[in-house]
């Protein structure tokens, strides 16, 4: 928890410097008794590829001391591109104990070389993710095997350890075999001390290979085939060749385990300055929602984000008082501080675990694994409404009806032991991105046009732009665009304006200047122009290979984009001689396609929207829509002027707003089809 999407990377200016430590921190010793390396697989005469795994053993053992992870392999090097496997790197948390190296050997022409006889690991203590504002105390050991050659076999055996105080006596994790492993022999194993047997969940493709022993399970494969998930299937279908194990009985047990940690961390001391801050906010703001917004902004603005994973703190939150005193914290510490402020003001709220990367599809089908979450938010209940608050976001992010990140499942941490909850998906009401483009060509076809371009971006991408642009002054921003944007379109840029609209939750960038309009000369005074953002590419057919699951649904990543282009026509032309490509409304593969035109007040107005209204469609719908692709209008957004055309027309009677007619940051802009269409 606390490891988030790369939203805040641009804000970090920390620098990592390796510091040498004593080499004794990597120990030598025999393999654990619970490890039995696989028999070596002969190298086939017809083997192909850069390497062959004569064996690879990955085994985990559970005990009261935590988890021990054994990795052992013997690899035949068949190509020079594979010599890099001689660069061995081990990373570990020193709080769980140093790794034990059982042996590193090179086999060549019947001779065996003990690599560790004349080489040793270099130990680096480094925060290799400081640029991402992360502190985790990880140690890294590196060794470069000397004189490694094509044809050699390298054998490595080692054990590392993990133990997290935040889990108590509970352990959980995942074993997986990749979807495209190199040829060879593979073994995955899980064993446990008496009384430590975890819950297990195995994907169907692993079941046939499972061998159950007393206090252990093993999975063995020789030359495992490629595991190809169904093409274009929802993300949950990517979950293949996986073994899950967990001591948590269910999601409610996981909630019950972590809830007291946050309750304790969110309780400030009697004389805490956090209580005084809450009193100050309450005195300044009358309404609960305004108080919650002020508390959120305080945590976002006055406490900088740094992930703290030292000494088991990757799961245990720092207290509200510690976080306020340090003036830095990760998502856990910021959440505890925010909960403390809200509680002092009488606002009901709880911490909620989520996966911020959008990788939570099918989470309800998983065992209760803490590793499946990477972020914690605050969910507040105010005046009968639910609001999500994220203290790690920039201070322009306000309490919202849904999390900013694409969250499908959430686990509230409550004393009453909440289960995992599904956040119902619905099509976006407002576009994620709107591009407005106004071309004032009234001076004529052969004259530079006045151009105004506006970009409106919401969600995570909008916040990323806020971080990027907020550090620039107006003059700096103007100069940056003059240096980088003038070229094919822009001849001159007169003004650049940027702001973040908190009400709309959007970054708004407007560029004004003059530019070249590349009218096509169609002869005899006729002209034509393809408008920016006016066309659609036809969708691809949704088909799968015969050996894939034909019944699995097809998936499209949700998005909603809109292009609005207005062209003020040359004053010398007759409006009735202008024409456009057709308007259309259609829906294919769950996507709404909309394009409309209107000629009014000497300007052609075009709007083109694309919105996912059904991320998943069944195979029957995909088959139907495959047959409809041939009729899809994939023309570009052409407008044409022909002084001799007496049947010219623009649009089909629609009313289309110009770029300057509406507040395009509003939530009800007409970018999608006005009615349900098929």
Residue pairs with C-beta under 8 A, 6 or more apart in sequence:
1 314
1 315
1 330
1 331
1 332
1 353
1 370
1 373
1 374
1 375
1 376
2 307
2 308
2 309
2 314
2 330
2 331
2 332
2 374
2 375
2 376
3 134
3 307
3 374
3 375
4 331
4 356
4 374
4 375
4 392
5 356
5 357
5 405
5 460
6 132
7 392
7 393
7 460
7 463
7 464
7 467
8 132
8 133
8 305
8 392
8 467
9 131
9 132
9 133
10 464
10 467
10 468
11 133
11 304
11 305
11 467
12 130
12 131
12 132
12 133
14 127
14 130
14 131
14 133
15 130
15 131
16 126
16 127
16 128
16 130
16 131
17 126
18 124
18 125
18 126
19 124
19 125
19 126
20 122
20 123
20 124
20 125
21 123
21 124
21 125
21 139
22 123
23 120
23 121
23 122
23 123
25 94
25 98
25 123
25 139
25 141
26 90
26 98
26 99
26 101
26 121
26 123
26 141
27 98
27 99
27 100
27 101
28 100
28 101
28 102
28 116
29 100
29 101
29 102
30 102
31 37
31 70
31 72
31 102
31 157
31 159
32 61
32 68
32 70
32 159
34 59
34 61
34 191
34 216
35 57
35 59
35 70
35 72
35 159
37 55
37 57
37 72
37 157
38 55
38 56
38 57
38 185
38 187
38 220
39 55
39 185
40 54
40 55
40 74
40 185
41 53
41 54
41 55
41 184
41 185
41 222
42 54
43 52
43 54
43 76
44 52
44 183
47 76
47 78
47 183
48 183
49 78
49 79
49 182
49 183
50 77
50 78
50 79
50 81
50 82
50 182
51 75
51 76
51 77
51 78
51 79
51 82
51 85
51 182
51 184
52 75
52 76
52 78
52 182
52 183
52 184
53 73
53 74
53 75
53 76
53 181
53 182
53 183
53 184
53 185
53 186
54 74
54 75
54 76
54 153
54 184
54 185
55 72
55 73
55 74
55 184
55 185
55 187
56 72
56 73
56 75
56 184
56 185
56 186
56 187
57 70
57 71
57 72
57 73
57 187
57 189
58 69
58 70
58 71
58 175
58 187
58 188
58 189
59 69
59 70
59 187
59 188
59 189
59 190
59 191
60 67
60 68
60 69
60 70
60 173
60 175
60 189
60 190
60 191
60 245
61 67
61 68
61 70
61 190
61 191
61 192
61 193
62 171
62 190
62 191
62 192
62 193
62 196
62 198
62 245
63 192
63 193
63 196
64 169
64 193
64 196
65 161
65 163
66 96
66 161
66 162
66 163
66 164
66 171
67 161
67 162
67 163
67 171
67 173
68 159
68 160
68 161
69 159
69 160
69 161
69 162
70 157
70 158
70 159
71 156
71 157
71 158
71 159
71 160
72 102
72 155
72 156
72 157
72 158
73 155
73 156
74 107
74 153
74 154
74 155
75 82
75 85
75 153
75 154
75 155
75 184
76 152
76 153
77 83
77 85
77 148
77 149
77 150
77 151
77 152
77 153
77 154
78 150
78 151
79 150
80 150
82 150
83 148
83 149
83 150
85 154
86 144
86 145
86 148
86 154
87 142
87 143
87 144
87 145
88 104
88 142
88 143
88 144
88 145
88 156
89 140
89 141
89 142
90 99
90 121
90 140
90 141
90 142
90 158
90 160
91 138
91 139
91 140
91 141
92 98
92 99
92 138
92 139
92 141
92 160
92 161
92 162
93 136
93 137
93 138
93 139
93 162
94 137
94 139
95 137
95 163
95 311
95 312
96 160
96 161
96 162
96 163
97 161
97 163
98 139
99 141
99 158
99 159
99 160
99 161
100 158
100 159
101 116
101 121
101 157
101 158
102 157
102 158
102 159
103 114
103 116
103 155
103 156
103 157
104 114
104 115
104 116
104 143
104 145
104 154
104 155
104 156
104 157
105 112
105 113
105 114
105 115
105 154
105 155
106 112
106 113
106 115
106 145
106 147
106 148
106 152
106 153
106 154
106 155
107 113
107 152
107 153
107 154
107 155
108 149
108 151
108 152
108 153
115 143
115 145
115 146
118 146
119 143
119 144
119 145
119 146
120 143
121 141
121 142
121 143
122 141
122 142
122 143
123 139
123 140
123 141
124 139
124 140
124 141
124 142
125 139
125 140
126 138
126 140
127 134
127 135
127 136
127 137
127 138
128 138
128 140
129 136
129 307
132 307
133 304
133 305
133 306
133 307
134 306
134 307
134 309
135 306
135 307
135 308
135 309
135 310
136 307
136 309
136 310
136 314
137 309
137 310
137 311
145 154
148 154
164 312
164 314
164 315
165 311
165 312
165 315
165 316
166 258
166 261
166 312
166 313
166 314
166 315
166 316
167 257
167 315
167 370
168 257
169 247
170 246
170 247
170 248
170 257
171 196
171 198
171 245
171 246
171 247
172 198
172 245
172 246
172 247
172 248
172 367
172 368
172 369
172 370
172 371
173 244
173 245
173 246
173 369
173 371
174 242
174 243
174 244
174 245
174 369
174 371
175 188
175 190
175 219
175 242
175 243
175 245
176 188
176 241
176 242
176 243
177 186
177 188
177 206
177 219
177 221
177 224
177 227
177 241
178 241
179 226
179 227
179 228
179 229
179 240
179 241
180 226
180 227
181 224
183 223
184 222
184 223
185 220
185 221
185 222
185 223
186 220
186 221
186 222
186 224
187 218
187 219
187 220
187 221
188 218
188 219
188 243
189 216
189 217
189 218
189 219
190 198
190 200
190 216
190 217
190 218
190 243
190 245
191 215
191 216
191 217
192 198
192 215
192 216
193 215
194 215
196 247
197 215
198 245
198 246
198 247
199 245
199 246
199 247
199 248
199 249
199 367
200 217
200 243
200 244
200 245
201 243
201 244
201 245
201 366
201 367
202 210
202 242
202 243
202 244
203 239
203 240
203 241
203 242
203 243
205 227
205 240
205 241
206 219
206 241
206 242
206 243
209 219
209 220
209 221
210 217
210 218
210 219
211 217
211 218
211 219
211 220
217 243
219 243
224 241
227 240
227 241
228 545
228 547
228 548
229 237
229 238
229 240
229 548
230 237
230 544
230 548
230 549
230 552
231 543
231 544
231 545
231 548
232 542
232 544
232 554
232 555
232 556
233 549
233 552
233 553
233 554
233 555
234 361
234 362
234 552
234 553
234 555
234 615
234 616
235 358
235 359
235 361
235 362
235 555
236 361
236 362
236 365
237 549
237 552
239 362
239 365
239 366
244 366
244 367
244 369
245 367
246 367
246 368
246 369
248 254
248 257
248 367
248 368
248 369
248 370
249 368
250 368
250 419
251 368
251 411
251 418
251 419
251 420
252 417
252 418
252 419
253 368
253 417
254 368
254 370
254 411
255 411
255 412
255 413
255 414
255 417
255 418
255 419
256 415
256 417
258 315
258 351
258 353
258 370
258 413
259 351
259 413
259 414
259 415
259 417
260 415
261 315
261 316
261 317
262 317
262 332
262 335
262 336
262 339
262 351
262 376
262 413
263 415
264 319
265 316
265 317
265 318
265 319
265 320
265 332
265 333
265 336
266 319
266 320
266 335
266 336
266 337
266 339
266 340
266 343
267 319
267 320
267 340
268 274
268 275
268 319
268 320
268 321
268 340
268 344
269 321
272 320
272 321
272 324
273 321
273 324
273 325
274 320
274 321
274 324
274 337
274 340
274 341
274 344
275 344
277 298
277 324
277 341
278 295
278 340
278 341
278 344
278 345
279 344
281 291
281 294
281 295
281 298
281 341
281 345
282 291
282 344
282 345
284 294
285 291
285 293
285 294
288 345
288 346
288 347
288 382
288 383
289 382
289 383
289 387
289 399
291 345
291 347
292 342
292 345
292 347
292 380
292 382
292 387
292 389
292 399
293 398
293 399
295 338
295 341
295 342
295 345
296 338
296 389
296 390
296 391
296 397
296 398
296 399
297 395
298 341
299 334
299 337
299 338
299 341
299 391
300 334
300 391
300 392
300 393
300 394
300 395
300 397
301 395
302 327
303 323
303 324
303 326
303 327
303 328
303 329
303 333
303 334
303 337
303 391
304 327
304 328
305 328
305 329
305 330
305 331
305 334
305 392
306 328
306 329
306 330
307 330
307 331
308 318
308 329
308 330
308 332
308 333
309 330
313 332
315 332
315 370
316 332
317 332
317 333
317 335
317 336
317 376
318 326
318 329
318 330
318 332
318 333
318 336
319 333
319 336
320 333
320 336
320 337
320 339
320 340
320 341
322 329
322 333
323 329
323 333
323 334
323 336
323 337
324 337
329 337
330 392
331 375
331 376
331 377
331 390
331 391
331 392
332 376
334 391
334 392
335 351
335 376
335 377
335 378
335 391
336 351
337 391
338 349
338 378
338 389
338 391
339 349
339 350
339 351
339 378
342 348
342 349
342 378
342 380
343 349
347 380
347 381
347 382
348 380
348 381
348 382
349 378
349 379
349 380
349 381
349 389
350 378
350 379
350 412
350 413
350 414
351 376
351 377
351 378
351 379
351 412
351 413
352 376
352 377
352 378
352 379
352 388
352 410
352 411
352 412
352 413
353 373
353 375
353 376
353 410
353 411
353 413
354 360
354 373
354 374
354 375
354 376
354 377
354 403
354 405
354 407
354 409
354 410
354 411
355 363
355 372
355 373
355 374
355 375
355 407
355 409
356 374
356 375
356 403
356 405
356 407
357 374
357 405
358 405
358 406
358 407
358 408
360 372
360 407
360 408
360 409
361 408
363 372
363 408
363 409
363 420
364 409
364 420
364 422
366 372
373 411
375 392
375 405
376 413
377 388
377 389
377 390
377 403
377 410
378 388
378 389
378 390
378 391
379 386
379 387
379 388
379 389
379 410
379 412
380 386
380 387
380 388
380 389
380 399
381 387
382 399
385 401
386 401
387 399
387 400
387 401
388 399
388 400
388 401
388 402
388 403
388 404
389 399
390 397
390 403
390 404
390 405
393 404
393 463
394 463
394 466
394 467
394 470
396 463
396 466
396 500
396 502
397 404
397 463
397 505
398 502
398 505
400 505
402 423
403 410
403 423
404 459
404 460
404 463
405 460
406 558
407 423
408 422
408 423
408 425
409 420
409 421
409 422
409 423
410 420
410 421
410 423
411 418
411 419
411 420
411 421
412 418
412 421
425 558
425 615
427 558
427 560
427 611
427 612
427 613
428 558
428 559
428 560
428 611
429 667
429 668
430 458
430 504
430 560
430 666
430 667
430 668
430 669
431 456
431 458
431 560
431 561
431 562
431 609
431 611
431 669
431 671
432 457
432 458
432 459
432 461
432 559
432 560
432 561
433 455
433 456
433 457
433 458
433 461
433 560
433 561
433 562
434 454
434 455
434 456
434 561
434 562
434 563
434 564
434 664
434 669
434 671
435 453
435 454
435 455
435 456
435 532
435 533
435 561
435 562
435 563
435 564
436 452
436 453
436 454
436 455
436 456
436 564
436 565
436 659
436 664
437 451
437 452
437 453
437 454
437 531
437 532
437 533
437 563
437 564
437 565
437 566
437 659
438 450
438 451
438 452
438 453
438 565
438 566
438 568
438 658
438 659
438 660
439 449
439 450
439 451
439 517
439 565
439 566
439 567
439 568
440 449
440 450
440 451
440 452
440 568
441 447
441 449
441 517
441 567
441 568
441 569
441 570
442 568
442 569
442 570
442 571
442 602
443 449
443 570
443 571
444 570
444 571
444 572
445 517
445 519
445 527
445 570
448 491
448 514
448 515
448 516
448 517
449 514
449 515
449 516
449 517
450 512
450 513
450 514
451 489
451 490
451 512
451 513
451 514
451 515
452 510
452 511
452 512
452 659
453 510
453 511
453 512
454 508
454 509
454 510
454 511
454 659
454 664
455 507
455 508
455 509
455 510
456 504
456 506
456 507
456 508
456 664
456 665
457 465
457 506
457 507
458 504
458 505
458 506
458 507
459 505
461 507
462 500
462 505
462 506
462 507
463 507
465 507
465 509
466 500
466 507
469 477
469 498
469 507
469 509
470 500
472 480
472 498
474 496
474 497
477 496
477 498
478 493
478 495
478 496
481 493
481 496
481 511
482 493
485 493
485 511
486 492
486 493
488 516
489 515
489 516
490 511
490 513
490 514
490 515
491 513
491 514
491 515
491 516
492 513
492 514
492 515
493 511
493 512
493 513
494 512
494 513
494 514
495 510
495 511
495 512
495 513
496 509
496 510
496 511
496 512
497 509
497 510
497 512
498 507
498 508
498 509
498 510
499 508
500 506
500 507
500 508
501 508
501 665
503 665
504 665
504 666
504 667
506 665
508 665
517 529
518 529
519 527
519 528
519 529
520 527
520 528
520 529
521 527
522 528
522 640
522 642
524 643
524 644
525 642
525 643
526 640
526 641
526 642
526 643
526 644
526 645
527 640
527 641
528 638
528 639
528 640
528 641
529 567
529 638
529 639
529 640
530 636
530 637
530 638
531 565
531 567
531 606
531 636
531 637
531 638
531 639
532 563
532 565
532 637
533 563
533 564
533 565
533 608
533 637
534 563
534 565
534 581
534 595
534 606
534 608
534 636
534 637
534 638
535 608
535 634
535 635
535 636
535 637
536 593
536 595
536 608
536 610
536 632
536 633
536 634
537 634
538 629
538 632
538 634
539 588
539 589
539 591
539 625
539 629
539 632
541 626
541 629
542 554
542 589
542 617
542 622
542 625
542 626
543 626
544 550
544 552
550 619
551 619
552 619
553 616
553 617
553 618
553 619
554 589
554 616
554 617
554 618
554 619
554 622
555 615
555 616
556 589
556 590
556 591
556 612
556 615
557 612
557 615
558 612
558 615
559 610
559 611
559 612
560 609
560 610
560 611
560 612
560 671
560 672
561 609
561 610
561 611
562 607
562 608
562 609
562 610
562 669
562 671
563 606
563 607
563 608
563 609
564 605
564 606
564 607
564 608
564 657
564 658
564 659
564 664
564 671
565 605
565 606
565 608
565 637
565 659
566 603
566 604
566 605
566 606
566 658
566 659
566 660
567 603
567 604
567 639
568 602
568 603
569 575
569 578
569 602
569 603
569 604
569 641
570 641
571 602
573 641
573 643
574 643
575 599
575 602
576 648
577 641
577 642
577 643
577 644
577 645
577 648
578 599
578 604
578 639
578 640
578 641
578 648
578 650
579 639
579 640
579 641
579 642
579 645
579 648
579 649
579 650
580 597
580 599
580 604
580 606
580 637
580 638
580 639
580 640
580 649
580 650
580 651
581 597
581 633
581 635
581 636
581 637
581 638
581 639
582 633
582 635
582 652
583 595
583 596
583 597
583 651
583 652
583 654
584 593
584 594
584 595
584 633
585 592
585 593
585 594
585 595
585 673
585 677
586 593
586 628
586 632
586 633
586 677
586 678
587 593
587 613
587 673
587 677
587 678
588 625
588 628
588 629
588 632
589 617
589 621
589 622
589 625
590 612
590 613
590 614
590 615
590 616
590 617
590 621
591 610
591 611
591 612
591 613
592 609
592 610
592 611
592 612
592 613
592 672
592 673
592 677
593 609
593 610
593 673
594 607
594 608
594 609
594 610
594 611
594 671
594 672
594 673
595 606
595 607
595 608
595 609
595 637
596 606
596 607
596 651
596 652
596 654
596 656
597 604
597 605
597 606
597 650
597 651
597 652
597 654
597 656
598 604
598 605
598 650
598 651
598 654
598 655
598 656
599 605
599 650
599 651
600 656
603 658
604 639
604 650
605 656
605 657
605 658
606 637
606 639
606 656
607 656
607 657
607 670
607 671
608 637
609 671
609 672
609 673
611 671
611 672
617 625
639 650
640 648
642 648
656 670
657 670
662 669
